[in-house]
């Protein structure tokens, strides 16, 4: 479960990077204060659910619902994971 | 003392001065035209050309700078800002040549070489904004983007021929370079209207920045049409110039509001 969420978080950051650039996307992820990024490694400092929720909320600050939709699409791709 | 009632964008002193420049130029334009009622003045025209060149260069530089922060060629928003920067650069260069031509009566109309690229560059910029905010995921918007340009183009063409007391068929046979500007403007405005109407999911702290850019592009469409209805020969400071000035200012101001630091300030 934790590994899958780490993968989802990685993909969300990648998708958001394609939209707003990697600098802003990584800044947004770090701003949650529950996700630590070292190179390609992602460390969660909170429960997986909490980390994911805070990440989506952080990206929502950019373009609102339009940003959330991008996150939702990544989550939908991982069918076994339920939000 | 900071005024907490002011929106975030106005707390930035630089943005405040840009806004002040926009308002004072509009007031100056209105005051001038009201006072001597459309008399030709070289100094006024020169000032206005300089105002357009300055704001377009500023907007182009800021857009380029912002595009680097927003991912440059590796992100949709970055690409969008590159093309907005190029469009504003074409505005500045075109206006410089227009200004030179108005002084030397050069028959070559070199400014058209730059002006002609404004709408296509803006259009590509808006395309990437649409991509960034997921507009193309909406089927209705996609249908609108196919149908609206043709519809508005026909209505726009008929409207212009009626206003000029021309026969639509004869006018069609005598298409000139100004018609190309209108075609570009129609496609641009259609994109913009679709974005404004159908992007209900757009929110966040940059919503107003993007909306201001889009309103600026709509002003470009109005300016192009005004120029067609009231054509002026190499004179600066006409009504269409005022609309173009407002268009460039809105786009520049919108780009200034796309400041990534706003995200951190909001959090703090």
Interface residues (C-beta under 8 A of the other chain):
Chain A: X17 X18 X19 X20 X21 X22 X23 X24 X27 X28 X31 X60 X61 X62 X63 X64 X65 X66 X67 X69 X70
Chain B: X69 X70 X71 X72 X74 X75 X76 X77 X78 X131 X132 X133 X134 X137 X199 X200 X201 X202 X203 X204 X205 X206 X207 X210 X260 X263 X264 X266 X267
